[in-house]
Amino acid sequence: MTTKELLYIEDALGHEKYFQTRCKEAVSQLQDPELKSCVQGLAEKHSRIFQSFYGLL
């Protein structure tokens, strides 16, 4: 991989980790079960994306 590609993956990892963290924080504050479930699903999705990018390394 080129340096530019590695920098892109590093940036993407940071974004996905941020989204995952923010979703988990939101889940802990939400009261509505349906909305909580939806946001939990987003957190899991970002976790899978993070793992996919990490797997490229």
mmCIF file of the N, C-alpha and C atoms, coordinates in Angstrom:
data_MODEL
# 
_entry.id   MODEL 
# 
loop_
_atom_site.group_PDB 
_atom_site.id 
_atom_site.type_symbol 
_atom_site.label_atom_id 
_atom_site.label_alt_id 
_atom_site.label_comp_id 
_atom_site.label_asym_id 
_atom_site.label_entity_id 
_atom_site.label_seq_id 
_atom_site.pdbx_PDB_ins_code 
_atom_site.Cartn_x 
_atom_site.Cartn_y 
_atom_site.Cartn_z 
_atom_site.occupancy 
_atom_site.B_iso_or_equiv 
_atom_site.pdbx_formal_charge 
_atom_site.auth_seq_id 
_atom_site.auth_comp_id 
_atom_site.auth_asym_id 
_atom_site.auth_atom_id 
_atom_site.pdbx_PDB_model_num 
ATOM 1   N N  . MET A 1 1  ? 0.843   -1.184 0.000  1.00 0.00 ? 1  MET A N  1 
ATOM 2   C CA . MET A 1 1  ? 0.000   0.000  0.000  1.00 0.00 ? 1  MET A CA 1 
ATOM 3   C C  . MET A 1 1  ? 0.881   1.236  0.000  1.00 0.00 ? 1  MET A C  1 
ATOM 4   N N  . THR A 1 2  ? 0.365   2.253  -0.638 1.00 0.00 ? 2  THR A N  1 
ATOM 5   C CA . THR A 1 2  ? 1.096   3.515  -0.654 1.00 0.00 ? 2  THR A CA 1 
ATOM 6   C C  . THR A 1 2  ? 0.862   4.266  0.649  1.00 0.00 ? 2  THR A C  1 
ATOM 7   N N  . THR A 1 3  ? 1.686   5.257  0.884  1.00 0.00 ? 3  THR A N  1 
ATOM 8   C CA . THR A 1 3  ? 1.539   6.094  2.076  1.00 0.00 ? 3  THR A CA 1 
ATOM 9   C C  . THR A 1 3  ? 0.185   6.787  2.070  1.00 0.00 ? 3  THR A C  1 
ATOM 10  N N  . LYS A 1 4  ? -0.233  7.247  0.914  1.00 0.00 ? 4  LYS A N  1 
ATOM 11  C CA . LYS A 1 4  ? -1.523  7.939  0.798  1.00 0.00 ? 4  LYS A CA 1 
ATOM 12  C C  . LYS A 1 4  ? -2.675  6.996  1.142  1.00 0.00 ? 4  LYS A C  1 
ATOM 13  N N  . GLU A 1 5  ? -2.597  5.765  0.676  1.00 0.00 ? 5  GLU A N  1 
ATOM 14  C CA . GLU A 1 5  ? -3.643  4.790  0.981  1.00 0.00 ? 5  GLU A CA 1 
ATOM 15  C C  . GLU A 1 5  ? -3.691  4.479  2.478  1.00 0.00 ? 5  GLU A C  1 
ATOM 16  N N  . LEU A 1 6  ? -2.526  4.335  3.083  1.00 0.00 ? 6  LEU A N  1 
ATOM 17  C CA . LEU A 1 6  ? -2.476  4.081  4.518  1.00 0.00 ? 6  LEU A CA 1 
ATOM 18  C C  . LEU A 1 6  ? -3.033  5.256  5.315  1.00 0.00 ? 6  LEU A C  1 
ATOM 19  N N  . LEU A 1 7  ? -2.747  6.470  4.876  1.00 0.00 ? 7  LEU A N  1 
ATOM 20  C CA . LEU A 1 7  ? -3.298  7.653  5.542  1.00 0.00 ? 7  LEU A CA 1 
ATOM 21  C C  . LEU A 1 7  ? -4.825  7.692  5.410  1.00 0.00 ? 7  LEU A C  1 
ATOM 22  N N  . TYR A 1 8  ? -5.322  7.285  4.246  1.00 0.00 ? 8  TYR A N  1 
ATOM 23  C CA . TYR A 1 8  ? -6.769  7.239  4.052  1.00 0.00 ? 8  TYR A CA 1 
ATOM 24  C C  . TYR A 1 8  ? -7.405  6.230  5.007  1.00 0.00 ? 8  TYR A C  1 
ATOM 25  N N  . ILE A 1 9  ? -6.815  5.065  5.130  1.00 0.00 ? 9  ILE A N  1 
ATOM 26  C CA . ILE A 1 9  ? -7.356  4.036  6.023  1.00 0.00 ? 9  ILE A CA 1 
ATOM 27  C C  . ILE A 1 9  ? -7.286  4.505  7.475  1.00 0.00 ? 9  ILE A C  1 
ATOM 28  N N  . GLU A 1 10 ? -6.188  5.141  7.844  1.00 0.00 ? 10 GLU A N  1 
ATOM 29  C CA . GLU A 1 10 ? -6.061  5.668  9.201  1.00 0.00 ? 10 GLU A CA 1 
ATOM 30  C C  . GLU A 1 10 ? -7.156  6.702  9.483  1.00 0.00 ? 10 GLU A C  1 
ATOM 31  N N  . ASP A 1 11 ? -7.401  7.567  8.523  1.00 0.00 ? 11 ASP A N  1 
ATOM 32  C CA . ASP A 1 11 ? -8.446  8.576  8.663  1.00 0.00 ? 11 ASP A CA 1 
ATOM 33  C C  . ASP A 1 11 ? -9.819  7.918  8.761  1.00 0.00 ? 11 ASP A C  1 
ATOM 34  N N  . ALA A 1 12 ? -10.066 6.929  7.918  1.00 0.00 ? 12 ALA A N  1 
ATOM 35  C CA . ALA A 1 12 ? -11.345 6.225  7.926  1.00 0.00 ? 12 ALA A CA 1 
ATOM 36  C C  . ALA A 1 12 ? -11.551 5.500  9.257  1.00 0.00 ? 12 ALA A C  1 
ATOM 37  N N  . LEU A 1 13 ? -10.494 4.894  9.791  1.00 0.00 ? 13 LEU A N  1 
ATOM 38  C CA . LEU A 1 13 ? -10.581 4.227  11.091 1.00 0.00 ? 13 LEU A CA 1 
ATOM 39  C C  . LEU A 1 13 ? -10.972 5.224  12.177 1.00 0.00 ? 13 LEU A C  1 
ATOM 40  N N  . GLY A 1 14 ? -10.367 6.386  12.148 1.00 0.00 ? 14 GLY A N  1 
ATOM 41  C CA . GLY A 1 14 ? -10.678 7.420  13.134 1.00 0.00 ? 14 GLY A CA 1 
ATOM 42  C C  . GLY A 1 14 ? -12.126 7.865  13.057 1.00 0.00 ? 14 GLY A C  1 
ATOM 43  N N  . HIS A 1 15 ? -12.623 8.040  11.838 1.00 0.00 ? 15 HIS A N  1 
ATOM 44  C CA . HIS A 1 15 ? -14.019 8.451  11.659 1.00 0.00 ? 15 HIS A CA 1 
ATOM 45  C C  . HIS A 1 15 ? -14.974 7.375  12.172 1.00 0.00 ? 15 HIS A C  1 
ATOM 46  N N  . GLU A 1 16 ? -14.703 6.138  11.827 1.00 0.00 ? 16 GLU A N  1 
ATOM 47  C CA . GLU A 1 16 ? -15.594 5.059  12.247 1.00 0.00 ? 16 GLU A CA 1 
ATOM 48  C C  . GLU A 1 16 ? -15.578 4.883  13.765 1.00 0.00 ? 16 GLU A C  1 
ATOM 49  N N  . LYS A 1 17 ? -14.408 5.025  14.373 1.00 0.00 ? 17 LYS A N  1 
ATOM 50  C CA . LYS A 1 17 ? -14.312 4.923  15.826 1.00 0.00 ? 17 LYS A CA 1 
ATOM 51  C C  . LYS A 1 17 ? -15.108 6.063  16.483 1.00 0.00 ? 17 LYS A C  1 
ATOM 52  N N  . TYR A 1 18 ? -15.014 7.261  15.911 1.00 0.00 ? 18 TYR A N  1 
ATOM 53  C CA . TYR A 1 18 ? -15.751 8.417  16.414 1.00 0.00 ? 18 TYR A CA 1 
ATOM 54  C C  . TYR A 1 18 ? -17.261 8.168  16.324 1.00 0.00 ? 18 TYR A C  1 
ATOM 55  N N  . PHE A 1 19 ? -17.728 7.718  15.153 1.00 0.00 ? 19 PHE A N  1 
ATOM 56  C CA . PHE A 1 19 ? -19.164 7.460  14.973 1.00 0.00 ? 19 PHE A CA 1 
ATOM 57  C C  . PHE A 1 19 ? -19.649 6.387  15.938 1.00 0.00 ? 19 PHE A C  1 
ATOM 58  N N  . GLN A 1 20 ? -18.854 5.352  16.105 1.00 0.00 ? 20 GLN A N  1 
ATOM 59  C CA . GLN A 1 20 ? -19.206 4.264  17.015 1.00 0.00 ? 20 GLN A CA 1 
ATOM 60  C C  . GLN A 1 20 ? -19.332 4.793  18.443 1.00 0.00 ? 20 GLN A C  1 
ATOM 61  N N  . THR A 1 21 ? -18.379 5.587  18.870 1.00 0.00 ? 21 THR A N  1 
ATOM 62  C CA . THR A 1 21 ? -18.399 6.161  20.219 1.00 0.00 ? 21 THR A CA 1 
ATOM 63  C C  . THR A 1 21 ? -19.597 7.064  20.425 1.00 0.00 ? 21 THR A C  1 
ATOM 64  N N  . ARG A 1 22 ? -19.865 7.910  19.457 1.00 0.00 ? 22 ARG A N  1 
ATOM 65  C CA . ARG A 1 22 ? -21.004 8.836  19.574 1.00 0.00 ? 22 ARG A CA 1 
ATOM 66  C C  . ARG A 1 22 ? -22.333 8.076  19.627 1.00 0.00 ? 22 ARG A C  1 
ATOM 67  N N  . CYS A 1 23 ? -22.459 7.034  18.829 1.00 0.00 ? 23 CYS A N  1 
ATOM 68  C CA . CYS A 1 23 ? -23.690 6.233  18.851 1.00 0.00 ? 23 CYS A CA 1 
ATOM 69  C C  . CYS A 1 23 ? -23.870 5.561  20.210 1.00 0.00 ? 23 CYS A C  1 
ATOM 70  N N  . LYS A 1 24 ? -22.799 5.017  20.759 1.00 0.00 ? 24 LYS A N  1 
ATOM 71  C CA . LYS A 1 24 ? -22.884 4.360  22.066 1.00 0.00 ? 24 LYS A CA 1 
ATOM 72  C C  . LYS A 1 24 ? -23.266 5.363  23.150 1.00 0.00 ? 24 LYS A C  1 
ATOM 73  N N  . GLU A 1 25 ? -22.735 6.581  23.062 1.00 0.00 ? 25 GLU A N  1 
ATOM 74  C CA . GLU A 1 25 ? -23.097 7.619  24.021 1.00 0.00 ? 25 GLU A CA 1 
ATOM 75  C C  . GLU A 1 25 ? -24.582 7.963  23.897 1.00 0.00 ? 25 GLU A C  1 
ATOM 76  N N  . ALA A 1 26 ? -25.065 8.054  22.664 1.00 0.00 ? 26 ALA A N  1 
ATOM 77  C CA . ALA A 1 26 ? -26.471 8.374  22.430 1.00 0.00 ? 26 ALA A CA 1 
ATOM 78  C C  . ALA A 1 26 ? -27.374 7.272  22.969 1.00 0.00 ? 26 ALA A C  1 
ATOM 79  N N  . VAL A 1 27 ? -26.988 6.016  22.754 1.00 0.00 ? 27 VAL A N  1 
ATOM 80  C CA . VAL A 1 27 ? -27.780 4.878  23.238 1.00 0.00 ? 27 VAL A CA 1 
ATOM 81  C C  . VAL A 1 27 ? -27.957 4.961  24.751 1.00 0.00 ? 27 VAL A C  1 
ATOM 82  N N  . SER A 1 28 ? -26.913 5.336  25.441 1.00 0.00 ? 28 SER A N  1 
ATOM 83  C CA . SER A 1 28 ? -26.979 5.391  26.907 1.00 0.00 ? 28 SER A CA 1 
ATOM 84  C C  . SER A 1 28 ? -27.906 6.503  27.401 1.00 0.00 ? 28 SER A C  1 
ATOM 85  N N  . GLN A 1 29 ? -28.204 7.473  26.546 1.00 0.00 ? 29 GLN A N  1 
ATOM 86  C CA . GLN A 1 29 ? -29.043 8.600  26.952 1.00 0.00 ? 29 GLN A CA 1 
ATOM 87  C C  . GLN A 1 29 ? -30.477 8.508  26.439 1.00 0.00 ? 29 GLN A C  1 
ATOM 88  N N  . LEU A 1 30 ? -30.714 7.651  25.467 1.00 0.00 ? 30 LEU A N  1 
ATOM 89  C CA . LEU A 1 30 ? -32.054 7.559  24.868 1.00 0.00 ? 30 LEU A CA 1 
ATOM 90  C C  . LEU A 1 30 ? -33.006 6.765  25.755 1.00 0.00 ? 30 LEU A C  1 
ATOM 91  N N  . GLN A 1 31 ? -34.264 7.178  25.735 1.00 0.00 ? 31 GLN A N  1 
ATOM 92  C CA . GLN A 1 31 ? -35.301 6.499  26.498 1.00 0.00 ? 31 GLN A CA 1 
ATOM 93  C C  . GLN A 1 31 ? -36.227 5.673  25.596 1.00 0.00 ? 31 GLN A C  1 
ATOM 94  N N  . ASP A 1 32 ? -36.465 6.157  24.398 1.00 0.00 ? 32 ASP A N  1 
ATOM 95  C CA . ASP A 1 32 ? -37.365 5.487  23.462 1.00 0.00 ? 32 ASP A CA 1 
ATOM 96  C C  . ASP A 1 32 ? -36.735 4.178  22.990 1.00 0.00 ? 32 ASP A C  1 
ATOM 97  N N  . PRO A 1 33 ? -37.378 3.032  23.260 1.00 0.00 ? 33 PRO A N  1 
ATOM 98  C CA . PRO A 1 33 ? -36.787 1.727  22.904 1.00 0.00 ? 33 PRO A CA 1 
ATOM 99  C C  . PRO A 1 33 ? -36.538 1.555  21.401 1.00 0.00 ? 33 PRO A C  1 
ATOM 100 N N  . GLU A 1 34 ? -37.447 2.054  20.581 1.00 0.00 ? 34 GLU A N  1 
ATOM 101 C CA . GLU A 1 34 ? -37.298 1.892  19.135 1.00 0.00 ? 34 GLU A CA 1 
ATOM 102 C C  . GLU A 1 34 ? -36.113 2.716  18.621 1.00 0.00 ? 34 GLU A C  1 
ATOM 103 N N  . LEU A 1 35 ? -36.017 3.944  19.076 1.00 0.00 ? 35 LEU A N  1 
ATOM 104 C CA . LEU A 1 35 ? -34.912 4.802  18.675 1.00 0.00 ? 35 LEU A CA 1 
ATOM 105 C C  . LEU A 1 35 ? -33.586 4.269  19.227 1.00 0.00 ? 35 LEU A C  1 
ATOM 106 N N  . LYS A 1 36 ? -33.626 3.793  20.450 1.00 0.00 ? 36 LYS A N  1 
ATOM 107 C CA . LYS A 1 36 ? -32.435 3.217  21.081 1.00 0.00 ? 36 LYS A CA 1 
ATOM 108 C C  . LYS A 1 36 ? -31.932 2.019  20.271 1.00 0.00 ? 36 LYS A C  1 
ATOM 109 N N  . SER A 1 37 ? -32.850 1.180  19.839 1.00 0.00 ? 37 SER A N  1 
ATOM 110 C CA . SER A 1 37 ? -32.501 0.013  19.038 1.00 0.00 ? 37 SER A CA 1 
ATOM 111 C C  . SER A 1 37 ? -31.894 0.421  17.695 1.00 0.00 ? 37 SER A C  1 
ATOM 112 N N  . CYS A 1 38 ? -32.456 1.442  17.089 1.00 0.00 ? 38 CYS A N  1 
ATOM 113 C CA . CYS A 1 38 ? -31.960 1.941  15.804 1.00 0.00 ? 38 CYS A CA 1 
ATOM 114 C C  . CYS A 1 38 ? -30.532 2.461  15.941 1.00 0.00 ? 38 CYS A C  1 
ATOM 115 N N  . VAL A 1 39 ? -30.292 3.261  16.963 1.00 0.00 ? 39 VAL A N  1 
ATOM 116 C CA . VAL A 1 39 ? -28.958 3.829  17.171 1.00 0.00 ? 39 VAL A CA 1 
ATOM 117 C C  . VAL A 1 39 ? -27.962 2.731  17.552 1.00 0.00 ? 39 VAL A C  1 
ATOM 118 N N  . GLN A 1 40 ? -28.414 1.736  18.301 1.00 0.00 ? 40 GLN A N  1 
ATOM 119 C CA . GLN A 1 40 ? -27.549 0.601  18.638 1.00 0.00 ? 40 GLN A CA 1 
ATOM 120 C C  . GLN A 1 40 ? -27.140 -0.126 17.359 1.00 0.00 ? 40 GLN A C  1 
ATOM 121 N N  . GLY A 1 41 ? -28.075 -0.262 16.436 1.00 0.00 ? 41 GLY A N  1 
ATOM 122 C CA . GLY A 1 41 ? -27.765 -0.876 15.146 1.00 0.00 ? 41 GLY A CA 1 
ATOM 123 C C  . GLY A 1 41 ? -26.719 -0.076 14.379 1.00 0.00 ? 41 GLY A C  1 
ATOM 124 N N  . LEU A 1 42 ? -26.801 1.245  14.457 1.00 0.00 ? 42 LEU A N  1 
ATOM 125 C CA . LEU A 1 42 ? -25.803 2.093  13.804 1.00 0.00 ? 42 LEU A CA 1 
ATOM 126 C C  . LEU A 1 42 ? -24.426 1.910  14.445 1.00 0.00 ? 42 LEU A C  1 
ATOM 127 N N  . ALA A 1 43 ? -24.398 1.801  15.765 1.00 0.00 ? 43 ALA A N  1 
ATOM 128 C CA . ALA A 1 43 ? -23.128 1.584  16.469 1.00 0.00 ? 43 ALA A CA 1 
ATOM 129 C C  . ALA A 1 43 ? -22.502 0.265  16.014 1.00 0.00 ? 43 ALA A C  1 
ATOM 130 N N  . GLU A 1 44 ? -23.312 -0.768 15.888 1.00 0.00 ? 44 GLU A N  1 
ATOM 131 C CA . GLU A 1 44 ? -22.816 -2.065 15.438 1.00 0.00 ? 44 GLU A CA 1 
ATOM 132 C C  . GLU A 1 44 ? -22.328 -2.004 13.989 1.00 0.00 ? 44 GLU A C  1 
ATOM 133 N N  . LYS A 1 45 ? -23.056 -1.253 13.164 1.00 0.00 ? 45 LYS A N  1 
ATOM 134 C CA . LYS A 1 45 ? -22.662 -1.092 11.763 1.00 0.00 ? 45 LYS A CA 1 
ATOM 135 C C  . LYS A 1 45 ? -21.294 -0.420 11.675 1.00 0.00 ? 45 LYS A C  1 
ATOM 136 N N  . HIS A 1 46 ? -21.096 0.648  12.457 1.00 0.00 ? 46 HIS A N  1 
ATOM 137 C CA . HIS A 1 46 ? -19.815 1.349  12.428 1.00 0.00 ? 46 HIS A CA 1 
ATOM 138 C C  . HIS A 1 46 ? -18.701 0.474  12.997 1.00 0.00 ? 46 HIS A C  1 
ATOM 139 N N  . SER A 1 47 ? -19.036 -0.391 13.928 1.00 0.00 ? 47 SER A N  1 
ATOM 140 C CA . SER A 1 47 ? -18.055 -1.329 14.459 1.00 0.00 ? 47 SER A CA 1 
ATOM 141 C C  . SER A 1 47 ? -17.612 -2.313 13.378 1.00 0.00 ? 47 SER A C  1 
ATOM 142 N N  . ARG A 1 48 ? -18.570 -2.806 12.604 1.00 0.00 ? 48 ARG A N  1 
ATOM 143 C CA . ARG A 1 48 ? -18.237 -3.730 11.501 1.00 0.00 ? 48 ARG A CA 1 
ATOM 144 C C  . ARG A 1 48 ? -17.386 -3.029 10.437 1.00 0.00 ? 48 ARG A C  1 
ATOM 145 N N  . ILE A 1 49 ? -17.739 -1.791 10.117 1.00 0.00 ? 49 ILE A N  1 
ATOM 146 C CA . ILE A 1 49 ? -16.968 -1.032 9.129  1.00 0.00 ? 49 ILE A CA 1 
ATOM 147 C C  . ILE A 1 49 ? -15.544 -0.818 9.631  1.00 0.00 ? 49 ILE A C  1 
ATOM 148 N N  . PHE A 1 50 ? -15.421 -0.480 10.930 1.00 0.00 ? 50 PHE A N  1 
ATOM 149 C CA . PHE A 1 50 ? -14.104 -0.297 11.529 1.00 0.00 ? 50 PHE A CA 1 
ATOM 150 C C  . PHE A 1 50 ? -13.283 -1.572 11.384 1.00 0.00 ? 50 PHE A C  1 
ATOM 151 N N  . GLN A 1 51 ? -13.891 -2.705 11.714 1.00 0.00 ? 51 GLN A N  1 
ATOM 152 C CA . GLN A 1 51 ? -13.183 -3.985 11.612 1.00 0.00 ? 51 GLN A CA 1 
ATOM 153 C C  . GLN A 1 51 ? -12.783 -4.289 10.170 1.00 0.00 ? 51 GLN A C  1 
ATOM 154 N N  . SER A 1 52 ? -13.628 -3.932 9.216  1.00 0.00 ? 52 SER A N  1 
ATOM 155 C CA . SER A 1 52 ? -13.305 -4.159 7.808  1.00 0.00 ? 52 SER A CA 1 
ATOM 156 C C  . SER A 1 52 ? -12.087 -3.343 7.388  1.00 0.00 ? 52 SER A C  1 
ATOM 157 N N  . PHE A 1 53 ? -12.074 -2.060 7.765  1.00 0.00 ? 53 PHE A N  1 
ATOM 158 C CA . PHE A 1 53 ? -10.922 -1.214 7.437  1.00 0.00 ? 53 PHE A CA 1 
ATOM 159 C C  . PHE A 1 53 ? -9.669  -1.732 8.156  1.00 0.00 ? 53 PHE A C  1 
ATOM 160 N N  . TYR A 1 54 ? -9.815  -2.102 9.422  1.00 0.00 ? 54 TYR A N  1 
ATOM 161 C CA . TYR A 1 54 ? -8.678  -2.586 10.203 1.00 0.00 ? 54 TYR A CA 1 
ATOM 162 C C  . TYR A 1 54 ? -8.120  -3.868 9.589  1.00 0.00 ? 54 TYR A C  1 
ATOM 163 N N  . GLY A 1 55 ? -9.015  -4.677 9.049  1.00 0.00 ? 55 GLY A N  1 
ATOM 164 C CA . GLY A 1 55 ? -8.598  -5.912 8.402  1.00 0.00 ? 55 GLY A CA 1 
ATOM 165 C C  . GLY A 1 55 ? -7.745  -5.687 7.171  1.00 0.00 ? 55 GLY A C  1 
ATOM 166 N N  . LEU A 1 56 ? -7.846  -4.523 6.576  1.00 0.00 ? 56 LEU A N  1 
ATOM 167 C CA . LEU A 1 56 ? -7.020  -4.209 5.410  1.00 0.00 ? 56 LEU A CA 1 
ATOM 168 C C  . LEU A 1 56 ? -5.544  -4.039 5.770  1.00 0.00 ? 56 LEU A C  1 
ATOM 169 N N  . LEU A 1 57 ? -5.334  -3.754 7.043  1.00 0.00 ? 57 LEU A N  1 
ATOM 170 C CA . LEU A 1 57 ? -3.949  -3.561 7.476  1.00 0.00 ? 57 LEU A CA 1 
ATOM 171 C C  . LEU A 1 57 ? -3.336  -4.900 7.763  1.00 0.00 ? 57 LEU A C  1 
# 
